[in-house]
Amino acid sequence: MFSEYKGLTIFSDDFRSMGYCSKGVRSGFANHGLSYAEFISNGIDASELLAACNGNELVLKIVEAANERRRRK
């Protein structure tokens, strides 16, 4: 469903750049059954994140912004 973002790795900086604090991100990961520790160490594939969060609009905005930043580099 979110295959257009497969291969795009989301990092904690991507959340921070959108104004999210680590406490809130950690809570969100726990609520969706995702490993926060693994995320901090390695990031998370955007398609996996979106699937786990059921395409949450706020998460989608983070992914889209990260995708745009990576394309500009």
N, C-alpha and C positions, 0 to 999 in steps of 0.2 A: 504494500500500500504506500509506503514511503520510500520506495526504492530509488527515487531520484536523489536521495540524500545518502545512499549507501556509500561508504568509503569516506564520508566527511566525519572527522573525529571532533567531538565537542569536548572542550576542556573547561576547567573552573573559571578561567579568564573570560570565557564566552558568557558565562552567567554574570560574572562581576561587571562586565562591560555594559550589561543591561540593568544594573542596579540591584542584583540579587546578592544577599549575604550567604555565607557558608552555612549558617544555621538553618536557614530556610531551604536551601538546596538539599542539605542532608535530610531534613524532614521529608521533603518531596520524594527523594530517592527511596527512603524507607517506606513511604506510603504506596509506592509503586513496585516494591519488591526488587529494587536495584541496589547493587553494592556501591555505597559511597566511597569506601576505601579503594575499591578497584577503579572507580571513576577518577579519584584524585591521583592515583598512580599512573593510569594509562589513558584517561579520557574514555569516552563512550561513543560508539558509532551513532550518528544522528538518526538513522532509520530505526535502530534498536530503541533509542530513547523515545522517539515519537510513538512507536508501537506500544511500548510499555505504558506511556502516558495517554494512550488513546487519542493521539493527535491534538492534545491540549493546546489551545490557542496561544498561551503564553510561551510554552515550550517551542511551538512552531516559530514564533517570532525570534526566539534566541537562535534557533537553527538557521533561519533565513538570514539573520544578521551575520552569523558566523560564516555562512556560505558566501555572502557578499564580500566580507572582509578578505576571505581566502582568495576569491577571484580577482580582487584588486591588487594582490601582491604579485 
